[in-house]
Amino acid sequence: AVPVDKEGHIATAFDACVICGPRGYYQEGKGIFCLHCGSVINPASIGRSGGCNPIPLNSRVEGGNLVLTAADLQAGVATFAPAGGKTPAPRM
């Protein structure tokens, strides 16, 4: 989650993009960079689709807590699935 404005609105996203896949990002100082292609990501654009931006992940704030639903997390599973498309069974 990255605060994107002075009011404290939070943008959430998967650590992957539709172009580079699940390679992820890292933050250095105020810059956010793609681990695959090296693109510099504008923090204010996180939560929006397009380019090498992280894939948006729906969320909301309730009572000061960031809330993510299981269904919204499940929507991103295919992005992180190994080649062949099968996801491992959850561990209990």
C-alpha positions, -999 to +999 in steps of 0.1 A: +000+000+000+013+034-009-002+067+003-008+087-028-019+121-016-017+145+013-052+134+026-038+099+032-058+081+005-041+047+000-037+029-033-033-009-032-018-031-059-004-065-066+034-067-068+032-074-105+022-058-138+005-070-170+037-062-190+065-076-168+045-101-148+051-110-111+087-096-110+077-069-085+089-035-075+113-019-050+114+015-034+145+035-031+141+069-015+109+083-030+113+064-063+095+031-071+112+009-097+102-023-116+126-052-108+122-065-144+125-035-168+137-008-144+109+016-152+104+044-127+069+043-113+052+075-103+038+068-068+007+088-076-001+064-105-002+033-083-037+019-082-043+029-118-040+005-148-016+010-176+021+008-186+043-009-161+021+001-132+014-025-105-020-042-111-046-024-091-061-043-061-094-032-047-095-021-011-112+002+013-106+018+047-130+010+075-125+024+110-088+032+103-081-003+089-072-012+054-096-039+042-089-063+014-115-090+005-105-126-002-123-124-036-102-094-046-070-112-036-081-143-054-086-123-086-048-119-088-038-155-082-034-163-119-008-136-122+014-154-097+007-190-107+037-210-120+039-219-156+011-243-164-014-222-146-019-244-115-016-228-081-004-248-051-029-259-026-030-236+005-011-249+035-030-254+067 
